Amino acid sequence: MKHAIPNKKTERLVFFLSLGTSAFWSIGQVMDVYQFALMGAIYELLWLPFLILAFGIPAVSIFLWAKAKFKIR
């Protein structure tokens, strides 16, 4: 059986980016990131890239899945 994403590096990249995005969101929900100034500053700098990842990873996954699923033979 063929994989939807034939490249293992792409699979790992999408998986770890998903884990990182989930961890970033979880930390923001569980902890008061503004308790320490440095942590709050880092969180503020990273929110936009992680927001883009939160919407971009599913789009990339759907694109790669569709590309593999509906491949013209």
PyMOL Python script that loads the backbone (N, CA, C, O; Angstrom):
from pymol import cmd

cmd.read_pdbstr("""\
ATOM      1  N   MET A   1       0.842  -1.175   0.000  1.00  0.00           N
ATOM      2  CA  MET A   1       0.000   0.000   0.000  1.00  0.00           C
ATOM      3  C   MET A   1       0.893   1.247   0.000  1.00  0.00           C
ATOM      4  O   MET A   1       1.864   1.327   0.752  1.00  0.00           O
ATOM      5  N   LYS A   2       0.550   2.208  -0.848  1.00  0.00           N
ATOM      6  CA  LYS A   2       1.326   3.435  -0.950  1.00  0.00           C
ATOM      7  C   LYS A   2       0.868   4.443   0.092  1.00  0.00           C
ATOM      8  O   LYS A   2      -0.307   4.508   0.454  1.00  0.00           O
ATOM      9  N   HIS A   3       1.827   5.221   0.558  1.00  0.00           N
ATOM     10  CA  HIS A   3       1.509   6.276   1.520  1.00  0.00           C
ATOM     11  C   HIS A   3       0.985   7.503   0.781  1.00  0.00           C
ATOM     12  O   HIS A   3       1.303   7.725  -0.387  1.00  0.00           O
ATOM     13  N   ALA A   4       0.191   8.282   1.472  1.00  0.00           N
ATOM     14  CA  ALA A   4      -0.328   9.519   0.885  1.00  0.00           C
ATOM     15  C   ALA A   4       0.809  10.512   0.648  1.00  0.00           C
ATOM     16  O   ALA A   4       0.785  11.274  -0.317  1.00  0.00           O
ATOM     17  N   ILE A   5       1.801  10.495   1.535  1.00  0.00           N
ATOM     18  CA  ILE A   5       2.971  11.356   1.389  1.00  0.00           C
ATOM     19  C   ILE A   5       4.178  10.436   1.245  1.00  0.00           C
ATOM     20  O   ILE A   5       4.617   9.847   2.233  1.00  0.00           O
ATOM     21  N   PRO A   6       4.719  10.300   0.052  1.00  0.00           N
ATOM     22  CA  PRO A   6       5.784   9.332  -0.149  1.00  0.00           C
ATOM     23  C   PRO A   6       7.099   9.703   0.518  1.00  0.00           C
ATOM     24  O   PRO A   6       7.940   8.828   0.722  1.00  0.00           O
ATOM     25  N   ASN A   7       7.305  10.950   0.861  1.00  0.00           N
ATOM     26  CA  ASN A   7       8.558  11.398   1.430  1.00  0.00           C
ATOM     27  C   ASN A   7       8.488  11.373   2.957  1.00  0.00           C
ATOM     28  O   ASN A   7       7.667  12.070   3.552  1.00  0.00           O
ATOM     29  N   LYS A   8       9.341  10.578   3.591  1.00  0.00           N
ATOM     30  CA  LYS A   8       9.344  10.470   5.057  1.00  0.00           C
ATOM     31  C   LYS A   8       9.718  11.783   5.727  1.00  0.00           C
ATOM     32  O   LYS A   8       9.215  12.088   6.808  1.00  0.00           O
ATOM     33  N   LYS A   9      10.593  12.565   5.103  1.00  0.00           N
ATOM     34  CA  LYS A   9      10.980  13.852   5.694  1.00  0.00           C
ATOM     35  C   LYS A   9       9.785  14.793   5.757  1.00  0.00           C
ATOM     36  O   LYS A   9       9.627  15.528   6.731  1.00  0.00           O
ATOM     37  N   THR A  10       8.948  14.777   4.737  1.00  0.00           N
ATOM     38  CA  THR A  10       7.760  15.626   4.726  1.00  0.00           C
ATOM     39  C   THR A  10       6.783  15.183   5.802  1.00  0.00           C
ATOM     40  O   THR A  10       6.180  16.016   6.478  1.00  0.00           O
ATOM     41  N   GLU A  11       6.623  13.859   5.966  1.00  0.00           N
ATOM     42  CA  GLU A  11       5.745  13.340   7.021  1.00  0.00           C
ATOM     43  C   GLU A  11       6.209  13.811   8.381  1.00  0.00           C
ATOM     44  O   GLU A  11       5.411  14.293   9.185  1.00  0.00           O
ATOM     45  N   ARG A  12       7.502  13.671   8.641  1.00  0.00           N
ATOM     46  CA  ARG A  12       8.048  14.072   9.944  1.00  0.00           C
ATOM     47  C   ARG A  12       7.926  15.574  10.162  1.00  0.00           C
ATOM     48  O   ARG A  12       7.587  16.018  11.259  1.00  0.00           O
ATOM     49  N   LEU A  13       8.199  16.358   9.122  1.00  0.00           N
ATOM     50  CA  LEU A  13       8.107  17.803   9.247  1.00  0.00           C
ATOM     51  C   LEU A  13       6.691  18.243   9.600  1.00  0.00           C
ATOM     52  O   LEU A  13       6.498  19.053  10.506  1.00  0.00           O
ATOM     53  N   VAL A  14       5.709  17.715   8.891  1.00  0.00           N
ATOM     54  CA  VAL A  14       4.313  18.077   9.165  1.00  0.00           C
ATOM     55  C   VAL A  14       3.919  17.623  10.569  1.00  0.00           C
ATOM     56  O   VAL A  14       3.226  18.348  11.282  1.00  0.00           O
ATOM     57  N   PHE A  15       4.354  16.430  10.969  1.00  0.00           N
ATOM     58  CA  PHE A  15       4.026  15.913  12.303  1.00  0.00           C
ATOM     59  C   PHE A  15       4.616  16.790  13.400  1.00  0.00           C
ATOM     60  O   PHE A  15       3.912  17.162  14.339  1.00  0.00           O
ATOM     61  N   PHE A  16       5.905  17.127  13.293  1.00  0.00           N
ATOM     62  CA  PHE A  16       6.541  17.912  14.348  1.00  0.00           C
ATOM     63  C   PHE A  16       6.065  19.361  14.359  1.00  0.00           C
ATOM     64  O   PHE A  16       5.999  19.974  15.424  1.00  0.00           O
ATOM     65  N   LEU A  17       5.735  19.917  13.205  1.00  0.00           N
ATOM     66  CA  LEU A  17       5.143  21.256  13.186  1.00  0.00           C
ATOM     67  C   LEU A  17       3.766  21.242  13.846  1.00  0.00           C
ATOM     68  O   LEU A  17       3.394  22.198  14.528  1.00  0.00           O
ATOM     69  N   SER A  18       3.016  20.173  13.648  1.00  0.00           N
ATOM     70  CA  SER A  18       1.716  20.045  14.310  1.00  0.00           C
ATOM     71  C   SER A  18       1.884  19.938  15.816  1.00  0.00           C
ATOM     72  O   SER A  18       1.139  20.562  16.572  1.00  0.00           O
ATOM     73  N   LEU A  19       2.861  19.148  16.259  1.00  0.00           N
ATOM     74  CA  LEU A  19       3.117  19.033  17.696  1.00  0.00           C
ATOM     75  C   LEU A  19       3.556  20.372  18.291  1.00  0.00           C
ATOM     76  O   LEU A  19       3.111  20.749  19.375  1.00  0.00           O
ATOM     77  N   GLY A  20       4.423  21.082  17.583  1.00  0.00           N
ATOM     78  CA  GLY A  20       4.879  22.387  18.071  1.00  0.00           C
ATOM     79  C   GLY A  20       3.751  23.393  18.178  1.00  0.00           C
ATOM     80  O   GLY A  20       3.672  24.150  19.145  1.00  0.00           O
ATOM     81  N   THR A  21       2.882  23.399  17.185  1.00  0.00           N
ATOM     82  CA  THR A  21       1.744  24.307  17.210  1.00  0.00           C
ATOM     83  C   THR A  21       0.801  23.958  18.361  1.00  0.00           C
ATOM     84  O   THR A  21       0.291  24.847  19.042  1.00  0.00           O
ATOM     85  N   SER A  22       0.575  22.675  18.572  1.00  0.00           N
ATOM     86  CA  SER A  22      -0.278  22.242  19.680  1.00  0.00           C
ATOM     87  C   SER A  22       0.341  22.608  21.027  1.00  0.00           C
ATOM     88  O   SER A  22      -0.365  23.041  21.938  1.00  0.00           O
ATOM     89  N   ALA A  23       1.647  22.437  21.155  1.00  0.00           N
ATOM     90  CA  ALA A  23       2.327  22.779  22.406  1.00  0.00           C
ATOM     91  C   ALA A  23       2.255  24.283  22.667  1.00  0.00           C
ATOM     92  O   ALA A  23       2.018  24.708  23.798  1.00  0.00           O
ATOM     93  N   PHE A  24       2.457  25.082  21.630  1.00  0.00           N
ATOM     94  CA  PHE A  24       2.387  26.534  21.773  1.00  0.00           C
ATOM     95  C   PHE A  24       1.003  26.961  22.250  1.00  0.00           C
ATOM     96  O   PHE A  24       0.878  27.776  23.164  1.00  0.00           O
ATOM     97  N   TRP A  25      -0.029  26.409  21.630  1.00  0.00           N
ATOM     98  CA  TRP A  25      -1.396  26.743  22.025  1.00  0.00           C
ATOM     99  C   TRP A  25      -1.678  26.291  23.458  1.00  0.00           C
ATOM    100  O   TRP A  25      -2.285  27.028  24.234  1.00  0.00           O
ATOM    101  N   SER A  26      -1.234  25.072  23.810  1.00  0.00           N
ATOM    102  CA  SER A  26      -1.468  24.527  25.155  1.00  0.00           C
ATOM    103  C   SER A  26      -0.781  25.370  26.219  1.00  0.00           C
ATOM    104  O   SER A  26      -1.362  25.637  27.271  1.00  0.00           O
ATOM    105  N   ILE A  27       0.441  25.788  25.953  1.00  0.00           N
ATOM    106  CA  ILE A  27       1.164  26.621  26.921  1.00  0.00           C
ATOM    107  C   ILE A  27       0.416  27.926  27.153  1.00  0.00           C
ATOM    108  O   ILE A  27       0.328  28.396  28.287  1.00  0.00           O
ATOM    109  N   GLY A  28      -0.118  28.510  26.102  1.00  0.00           N
ATOM    110  CA  GLY A  28      -0.880  29.748  26.244  1.00  0.00           C
ATOM    111  C   GLY A  28      -2.173  29.573  27.014  1.00  0.00           C
ATOM    112  O   GLY A  28      -2.644  30.514  27.653  1.00  0.00           O
ATOM    113  N   GLN A  29      -2.756  28.385  26.962  1.00  0.00           N
ATOM    114  CA  GLN A  29      -4.000  28.119  27.681  1.00  0.00           C
ATOM    115  C   GLN A  29      -3.769  27.764  29.143  1.00  0.00           C
ATOM    116  O   GLN A  29      -4.576  28.115  30.004  1.00  0.00           O
ATOM    117  N   VAL A  30      -2.680  27.076  29.425  1.00  0.00           N
ATOM    118  CA  VAL A  30      -2.434  26.545  30.770  1.00  0.00           C
ATOM    119  C   VAL A  30      -1.666  27.534  31.652  1.00  0.00           C
ATOM    120  O   VAL A  30      -1.947  27.654  32.844  1.00  0.00           O
ATOM    121  N   MET A  31      -0.708  28.231  31.067  1.00  0.00           N
ATOM    122  CA  MET A  31       0.166  29.104  31.845  1.00  0.00           C
ATOM    123  C   MET A  31      -0.173  30.572  31.615  1.00  0.00           C
ATOM    124  O   MET A  31      -0.751  30.940  30.593  1.00  0.00           O
ATOM    125  N   ASP A  32       0.190  31.384  32.566  1.00  0.00           N
ATOM    126  CA  ASP A  32       0.126  32.837  32.400  1.00  0.00           C
ATOM    127  C   ASP A  32       1.451  33.254  31.769  1.00  0.00           C
ATOM    128  O   ASP A  32       2.444  33.446  32.471  1.00  0.00           O
ATOM    129  N   VAL A  33       1.463  33.392  30.456  1.00  0.00           N
ATOM    130  CA  VAL A  33       2.716  33.668  29.750  1.00  0.00           C
ATOM    131  C   VAL A  33       3.240  35.069  30.041  1.00  0.00           C
ATOM    132  O   VAL A  33       4.401  35.360  29.754  1.00  0.00           O
ATOM    133  N   TYR A  34       2.424  35.922  30.593  1.00  0.00           N
ATOM    134  CA  TYR A  34       2.852  37.282  30.896  1.00  0.00           C
ATOM    135  C   TYR A  34       3.346  37.432  32.334  1.00  0.00           C
ATOM    136  O   TYR A  34       3.600  38.548  32.787  1.00  0.00           O
ATOM    137  N   GLN A  35       3.481  36.330  33.045  1.00  0.00           N
ATOM    138  CA  GLN A  35       3.992  36.375  34.412  1.00  0.00           C
ATOM    139  C   GLN A  35       5.455  36.830  34.405  1.00  0.00           C
ATOM    140  O   GLN A  35       5.883  37.573  35.288  1.00  0.00           O
ATOM    141  N   PHE A  36       6.206  36.386  33.415  1.00  0.00           N
ATOM    142  CA  PHE A  36       7.604  36.792  33.259  1.00  0.00           C
ATOM    143  C   PHE A  36       7.716  37.598  31.969  1.00  0.00           C
ATOM    144  O   PHE A  36       7.170  37.207  30.938  1.00  0.00           O
ATOM    145  N   ALA A  37       8.412  38.702  32.028  1.00  0.00           N
ATOM    146  CA  ALA A  37       8.488  39.616  30.887  1.00  0.00           C
ATOM    147  C   ALA A  37       9.119  38.960  29.660  1.00  0.00           C
ATOM    148  O   ALA A  37       8.628  39.135  28.544  1.00  0.00           O
ATOM    149  N   LEU A  38      10.190  38.216  29.854  1.00  0.00           N
ATOM    150  CA  LEU A  38      10.868  37.588  28.728  1.00  0.00           C
ATOM    151  C   LEU A  38       9.988  36.536  28.061  1.00  0.00           C
ATOM    152  O   LEU A  38       9.924  36.453  26.835  1.00  0.00           O
ATOM    153  N   MET A  39       9.322  35.747  28.868  1.00  0.00           N
ATOM    154  CA  MET A  39       8.434  34.715  28.319  1.00  0.00           C
ATOM    155  C   MET A  39       7.272  35.360  27.561  1.00  0.00           C
ATOM    156  O   MET A  39       6.887  34.870  26.499  1.00  0.00           O
ATOM    157  N   GLY A  40       6.725  36.419  28.076  1.00  0.00           N
ATOM    158  CA  GLY A  40       5.644  37.129  27.402  1.00  0.00           C
ATOM    159  C   GLY A  40       6.100  37.757  26.095  1.00  0.00           C
ATOM    160  O   GLY A  40       5.361  37.761  25.110  1.00  0.00           O
ATOM    161  N   ALA A  41       7.321  38.286  26.087  1.00  0.00           N
ATOM    162  CA  ALA A  41       7.854  38.890  24.868  1.00  0.00           C
ATOM    163  C   ALA A  41       8.065  37.829  23.787  1.00  0.00           C
ATOM    164  O   ALA A  41       7.738  38.056  22.622  1.00  0.00           O
ATOM    165  N   ILE A  42       8.606  36.681  24.166  1.00  0.00           N
ATOM    166  CA  ILE A  42       8.811  35.591  23.210  1.00  0.00           C
ATOM    167  C   ILE A  42       7.471  35.090  22.689  1.00  0.00           C
ATOM    168  O   ILE A  42       7.319  34.833  21.494  1.00  0.00           O
ATOM    169  N   TYR A  43       6.516  34.954  23.576  1.00  0.00           N
ATOM    170  CA  TYR A  43       5.177  34.508  23.170  1.00  0.00           C
ATOM    171  C   TYR A  43       4.547  35.488  22.187  1.00  0.00           C
ATOM    172  O   TYR A  43       3.926  35.075  21.208  1.00  0.00           O
ATOM    173  N   GLU A  44       4.704  36.769  22.442  1.00  0.00           N
ATOM    174  CA  GLU A  44       4.148  37.791  21.545  1.00  0.00           C
ATOM    175  C   GLU A  44       4.835  37.793  20.188  1.00  0.00           C
ATOM    176  O   GLU A  44       4.184  38.039  19.173  1.00  0.00           O
ATOM    177  N   LEU A  45       6.122  37.526  20.148  1.00  0.00           N
ATOM    178  CA  LEU A  45       6.840  37.479  18.880  1.00  0.00           C
ATOM    179  C   LEU A  45       6.449  36.265  18.043  1.00  0.00           C
ATOM    180  O   LEU A  45       6.482  36.320  16.813  1.00  0.00           O
ATOM    181  N   LEU A  46       6.083  35.178  18.699  1.00  0.00           N
ATOM    182  CA  LEU A  46       5.814  33.928  17.992  1.00  0.00           C
ATOM    183  C   LEU A  46       4.347  33.679  17.665  1.00  0.00           C
ATOM    184  O   LEU A  46       4.042  32.699  16.985  1.00  0.00           O
ATOM    185  N   TRP A  47       3.436  34.518  18.118  1.00  0.00           N
ATOM    186  CA  TRP A  47       2.016  34.194  17.921  1.00  0.00           C
ATOM    187  C   TRP A  47       1.614  34.204  16.456  1.00  0.00           C
ATOM    188  O   TRP A  47       0.829  33.349  16.044  1.00  0.00           O
ATOM    189  N   LEU A  48       2.112  35.128  15.655  1.00  0.00           N
ATOM    190  CA  LEU A  48       1.729  35.189  14.246  1.00  0.00           C
ATOM    191  C   LEU A  48       2.262  34.000  13.441  1.00  0.00           C
ATOM    192  O   LEU A  48       1.508  33.410  12.667  1.00  0.00           O
ATOM    193  N   PRO A  49       3.553  33.628  13.601  1.00  0.00           N
ATOM    194  CA  PRO A  49       4.002  32.425  12.881  1.00  0.00           C
ATOM    195  C   PRO A  49       3.217  31.174  13.268  1.00  0.00           C
ATOM    196  O   PRO A  49       2.926  30.343  12.407  1.00  0.00           O
ATOM    197  N   PHE A  50       2.875  31.026  14.526  1.00  0.00           N
ATOM    198  CA  PHE A  50       2.124  29.847  14.938  1.00  0.00           C
ATOM    199  C   PHE A  50       0.670  29.913  14.484  1.00  0.00           C
ATOM    200  O   PHE A  50       0.050  28.875  14.248  1.00  0.00           O
ATOM    201  N   LEU A  51       0.125  31.102  14.359  1.00  0.00           N
ATOM    202  CA  LEU A  51      -1.221  31.238  13.804  1.00  0.00           C
ATOM    203  C   LEU A  51      -1.233  30.823  12.334  1.00  0.00           C
ATOM    204  O   LEU A  51      -2.151  30.141  11.878  1.00  0.00           O
ATOM    205  N   ILE A  52      -0.210  31.240  11.604  1.00  0.00           N
ATOM    206  CA  ILE A  52      -0.084  30.835  10.200  1.00  0.00           C
ATOM    207  C   ILE A  52       0.085  29.323  10.102  1.00  0.00           C
ATOM    208  O   ILE A  52      -0.512  28.692   9.230  1.00  0.00           O
ATOM    209  N   LEU A  53       0.884  28.737  10.979  1.00  0.00           N
ATOM    210  CA  LEU A  53       1.051  27.279  10.991  1.00  0.00           C
ATOM    211  C   LEU A  53      -0.253  26.563  11.319  1.00  0.00           C
ATOM    212  O   LEU A  53      -0.548  25.512  10.750  1.00  0.00           O
ATOM    213  N   ALA A  54      -1.026  27.127  12.229  1.00  0.00           N
ATOM    214  CA  ALA A  54      -2.280  26.476  12.626  1.00  0.00           C
ATOM    215  C   ALA A  54      -3.240  26.350  11.447  1.00  0.00           C
ATOM    216  O   ALA A  54      -3.995  25.381  11.365  1.00  0.00           O
ATOM    217  N   PHE A  55      -3.219  27.312  10.542  1.00  0.00           N
ATOM    218  CA  PHE A  55      -4.072  27.231   9.355  1.00  0.00           C
ATOM    219  C   PHE A  55      -3.345  26.622   8.162  1.00  0.00           C
ATOM    220  O   PHE A  55      -3.981  26.053   7.275  1.00  0.00           O
ATOM    221  N   GLY A  56      -2.026  26.734   8.133  1.00  0.00           N
ATOM    222  CA  GLY A  56      -1.259  26.246   6.999  1.00  0.00           C
ATOM    223  C   GLY A  56      -1.034  24.752   6.995  1.00  0.00           C
ATOM    224  O   GLY A  56      -1.046  24.134   5.930  1.00  0.00           O
ATOM    225  N   ILE A  57      -0.828  24.150   8.159  1.00  0.00           N
ATOM    226  CA  ILE A  57      -0.554  22.716   8.219  1.00  0.00           C
ATOM    227  C   ILE A  57      -1.733  21.894   7.692  1.00  0.00           C
ATOM    228  O   ILE A  57      -1.508  20.985   6.893  1.00  0.00           O
ATOM    229  N   PRO A  58      -2.966  22.163   8.094  1.00  0.00           N
ATOM    230  CA  PRO A  58      -4.074  21.397   7.501  1.00  0.00           C
ATOM    231  C   PRO A  58      -4.190  21.603   5.994  1.00  0.00           C
ATOM    232  O   PRO A  58      -4.510  20.663   5.267  1.00  0.00           O
ATOM    233  N   ALA A  59      -3.935  22.812   5.520  1.00  0.00           N
ATOM    234  CA  ALA A  59      -4.008  23.072   4.082  1.00  0.00           C
ATOM    235  C   ALA A  59      -2.947  22.276   3.331  1.00  0.00           C
ATOM    236  O   ALA A  59      -3.228  21.701   2.280  1.00  0.00           O
ATOM    237  N   VAL A  60      -1.738  22.241   3.862  1.00  0.00           N
ATOM    238  CA  VAL A  60      -0.662  21.463   3.240  1.00  0.00           C
ATOM    239  C   VAL A  60      -0.989  19.981   3.283  1.00  0.00           C
ATOM    240  O   VAL A  60      -0.770  19.266   2.305  1.00  0.00           O
ATOM    241  N   SER A  61      -1.510  19.516   4.404  1.00  0.00           N
ATOM    242  CA  SER A  61      -1.866  18.096   4.528  1.00  0.00           C
ATOM    243  C   SER A  61      -2.943  17.711   3.521  1.00  0.00           C
ATOM    244  O   SER A  61      -2.846  16.665   2.879  1.00  0.00           O
ATOM    245  N   ILE A  62      -3.961  18.541   3.378  1.00  0.00           N
ATOM    246  CA  ILE A  62      -5.035  18.257   2.413  1.00  0.00           C
ATOM    247  C   ILE A  62      -4.492  18.280   0.991  1.00  0.00           C
ATOM    248  O   ILE A  62      -4.857  17.434   0.174  1.00  0.00           O
ATOM    249  N   PHE A  63      -3.621  19.242   0.689  1.00  0.00           N
ATOM    250  CA  PHE A  63      -3.029  19.322  -0.641  1.00  0.00           C
ATOM    251  C   PHE A  63      -2.216  18.073  -0.954  1.00  0.00           C
ATOM    252  O   PHE A  63      -2.357  17.498  -2.033  1.00  0.00           O
ATOM    253  N   LEU A  64      -1.361  17.646  -0.017  1.00  0.00           N
ATOM    254  CA  LEU A  64      -0.535  16.463  -0.250  1.00  0.00           C
ATOM    255  C   LEU A  64      -1.384  15.201  -0.342  1.00  0.00           C
ATOM    256  O   LEU A  64      -1.093  14.310  -1.140  1.00  0.00           O
ATOM    257  N   TRP A  65      -2.428  15.124   0.470  1.00  0.00           N
ATOM    258  CA  TRP A  65      -3.322  13.969   0.413  1.00  0.00           C
ATOM    259  C   TRP A  65      -4.035  13.917  -0.939  1.00  0.00           C
ATOM    260  O   TRP A  65      -4.098  12.863  -1.572  1.00  0.00           O
ATOM    261  N   ALA A  66      -4.568  15.049  -1.375  1.00  0.00           N
ATOM    262  CA  ALA A  66      -5.281  15.089  -2.652  1.00  0.00           C
ATOM    263  C   ALA A  66      -4.341  14.799  -3.815  1.00  0.00           C
ATOM    264  O   ALA A  66      -4.725  14.134  -4.777  1.00  0.00           O
ATOM    265  N   LYS A  67      -3.129  15.289  -3.731  1.00  0.00           N
ATOM    266  CA  LYS A  67      -2.147  15.048  -4.779  1.00  0.00           C
ATOM    267  C   LYS A  67      -1.841  13.561  -4.916  1.00  0.00           C
ATOM    268  O   LYS A  67      -1.711  13.049  -6.028  1.00  0.00           O
ATOM    269  N   ALA A  68      -1.726  12.872  -3.789  1.00  0.00           N
ATOM    270  CA  ALA A  68      -1.440  11.440  -3.816  1.00  0.00           C
ATOM    271  C   ALA A  68      -2.691  10.631  -4.156  1.00  0.00           C
ATOM    272  O   ALA A  68      -2.600   9.620  -4.853  1.00  0.00           O
ATOM    273  N   LYS A  69      -3.844  11.058  -3.679  1.00  0.00           N
ATOM    274  CA  LYS A  69      -5.074  10.307  -3.855  1.00  0.00           C
ATOM    275  C   LYS A  69      -5.590  10.387  -5.296  1.00  0.00           C
ATOM    276  O   LYS A  69      -6.023   9.378  -5.853  1.00  0.00           O
ATOM    277  N   PHE A  70      -5.549  11.549  -5.888  1.00  0.00           N
ATOM    278  CA  PHE A  70      -6.126  11.746  -7.208  1.00  0.00           C
ATOM    279  C   PHE A  70      -5.060  11.886  -8.288  1.00  0.00           C
ATOM    280  O   PHE A  70      -5.237  12.616  -9.263  1.00  0.00           O
ATOM    281  N   LYS A  71      -3.976  11.190  -8.103  1.00  0.00           N
ATOM    282  CA  LYS A  71      -2.877  11.218  -9.055  1.00  0.00           C
ATOM    283  C   LYS A  71      -3.306  10.575 -10.368  1.00  0.00           C
ATOM    284  O   LYS A  71      -3.837   9.465 -10.379  1.00  0.00           O
ATOM    285  N   ILE A  72      -3.075  11.272 -11.466  1.00  0.00           N
ATOM    286  CA  ILE A  72      -3.417  10.730 -12.779  1.00  0.00           C
ATOM    287  C   ILE A  72      -2.340   9.731 -13.171  1.00  0.00           C
ATOM    288  O   ILE A  72      -1.150  10.046 -13.177  1.00  0.00           O
ATOM    289  N   ARG A  73      -2.774   8.536 -13.493  1.00  0.00           N
ATOM    290  CA  ARG A  73      -1.798   7.481 -13.787  1.00  0.00           C
ATOM    291  C   ARG A  73      -1.548   7.358 -15.239  1.00  0.00           C
ATOM    292  O   ARG A  73      -0.753   6.517 -15.659  1.00  0.00           O
TER     293      ARG A  73
END
""", "prot")
cmd.dss("prot")
cmd.show_as("cartoon", "prot")
cmd.util.cbc("prot")
cmd.orient("prot")
